[in-house]
Amino acid sequence: MDYITLAVPFFLLALLVELAYGIAIKKNTYRLNDAISNLFMGTLRTANKFIIIGAAGYVFYMAETRFALWRLDPKSTFTWIFAFIIYDFFYYWFHRISHERQIFWASHAAHHQSEDYNLSTALRQTGTGAFVSWVFYIPMFLIGIPSYVFVSVASLNLIYQFWVHSEHIPKLGWYENYFVTASNHRVHHAQNDQYIDKNYGGVFIIWDRMFGTHKIEDENEACIYGIRSTLNTFNPVWANLHVYLKIVKEMWLSTSWKDKLYAPFARTNWTPASFPSATKKDNFNAETFKKYDPVISPKYKAYALFQYLFITYIFLVFIQGNYLNYSQLWVTISMMTFTMFCTSMLFDGKKGTILEIVRLGLCLSIGAYAYFQISLTDIAMSVIIYSVINILLLPLIHSPKVIYSPETG
């Protein structure tokens, strides 16, 4: 059983509690632009699962039914404990290679792009991970772990990782030596020289101790979060695709066939020797680092928050509620992605008025079509009312008055 869906309300409640606590102690770790960007990414990842039909399920089925050495008893406590531990072992190697090789980093990088560190960061997930991550778990089916147990322990592993994304939780004594904690996961998300590419475990930190990737958080050096190839945008589409496009560029422009073929599997700091122009290096400097934080009008922020709340409503009520067929899912998730893209333009300090008009026109047209042609009354009325409200707000939000400053802080 996948327990993540059941955990989502608790995740959102925990975000609000952490936000309130941070404000109360005057150490707020949230920014609206970054937090909503994280939540957009999490929603996009979860929504994609409903429309992506990959090879993973078939391969897992074949491994379990045709090639498994034996089949463990799903009712046995031993099976569950063994599966939970061995899943984390394979997760460690998947996670480590996702930092070390370009094709896997292309997917995983999205999770590390946030320059804040809070519980919303845990929900910032890649929308393309399903294409590559499953390969690492085939051995679990070959050694006889039932698919039901696999799905269950995988979701429990991910749920455990949620709470460690916080700056408010201190070191936890002896627990630090055996389990992943907020302290050693802060190290994992940091881009400081002494922290980078450390602490890959999901639940158990013992794998890092065994394989030489463990690092204790240094109380004399604060963690600086984010990725060194700074994204400088809140655009969720670019966040998911920018490393893939880098690889494609390397394969296309390199003059050596060796470089072309090696590019997807190269180490993440690799540069093709046959690349026709000099490649820009990431000059990270902890002393001069500044978060990407364009200054925008409060009304932009309120408008963007409204977009997030509506997307969340559509996702929870109509997508997770199995209200739509497959083609309708494609249309709905595509429009959700377009809405995220337009909203990210606001966070980046760009008006995008024409795109917003196009988006609202599409929303209104789709809502009207759903109402009159295919009788999806509930979602149609929701989309029509939402579109009308946004159209009425449009002159106020996209006024010619200057509402953006390129300052960062």
Phi, psi and omega in degrees: 000138177271111184273356186295319180302319179293332184277342186305313178301324178289325175301310183295321176297319179297324176301314181295321178295316180296318178300312180297319180295316179299319178293319182297321182265007179061040174219062182286128181256011183251142164236140184301315183298314182291316183296315180292324175301317177298315182292323174303314182297320178295317178296318181297318179297314183292320179295322181299330180299336182280342184242343180276118176249101184256185181277347188304310183301318180292317180296317178299318180299314181295318180296321183286320188264336185248327191240000180296139179293326177197178179234120180283152183283117181293346180269353183276134176299323178302316181302316182291317180294315179299314181297320181296317181288313184291328175299316181294329176297311179292326177298319178305312183288322174300314183295317181296313180294332177295339175265343188257338184236138192300315186294329178276325176295328179305324178276315189284336185306328183303325182290337185260001188285338181295133179266003169251166179224105180204183185296336176292333178298326179298330183273354177281098186239154180290147175268358184240005185297331183296342182284336188233330190294328187298334183303325186288344187256002178304319180303333180296324179283327179293331179266012167096013179282123181297148183300323179299317179292319180301309181299320182294311183289329177297317180290323177294322177299315181292322178297319178302320185291346183298310190290341183281355178270071180207143175270350186271347182267121182282182174296147189244036173062227184300333182300330180299333186284341188237332186236154173291132181233174177299321182296307183283343174277335171300319177302316183299324182274354183276152179251007174302152182304317185283346184257335193298139179060052178227161171058072185269346185302153177268310178244317184255127177276354183296331178297319178296322177293323181289322189251015169078024180243019183272141177215130177274139178298127180273117182292347179266357179223110181291145178289137174248119191265159179120189178244152185288330173276075191311132184284316180055041173195156174256014182291114183290333179290312178296323179301323181278337191247346193296324180286323175301317180293326175298316180295316179300318179298318179296319180291323184284319188267340179297140182270346179264132178294330177299315178294320180301314183284333183277336188311312182296333187254004181288162175295155188293342178258016184281147174231131180297131180293334183261015179292134188290342180227160181295138180267133180292128179269153178274108183263074180287133177224113183298333183284329185251359183299134174228141177292148173284114188207070178304142180272121181231164182295145175304328180289330172297317181297317180295319179296317179296320179297322177298320179297318180297316181297321180290318178301318179297318178299312180299318182295310185291319186276315189258326181277305179291340179276007179055039183277338189245150173277180189297314181293323177293326175299315179302314180296314183295314182290326176297318179290325175299317180295318178297320178296317177300318180299313181294321179294323179296331176296324176297314180296331178277001178082021180247134184291311180059039185300315182296315179298322180294322177295317177299315181299313182292325175298318178295316179302314181295319180294317180294319178297316179295318179297316180298326182284314188269334187254325184236010171056034172272070192300313186296307181290326180298313180295322178299314182291321180295313179297316178301314182296317180297317178300315180294322179296321178292327180280340188306312180298327180287317184286316185258050177283159180288350180298141180291122183229015183226138173236133182283007180297149175235159180209000000 
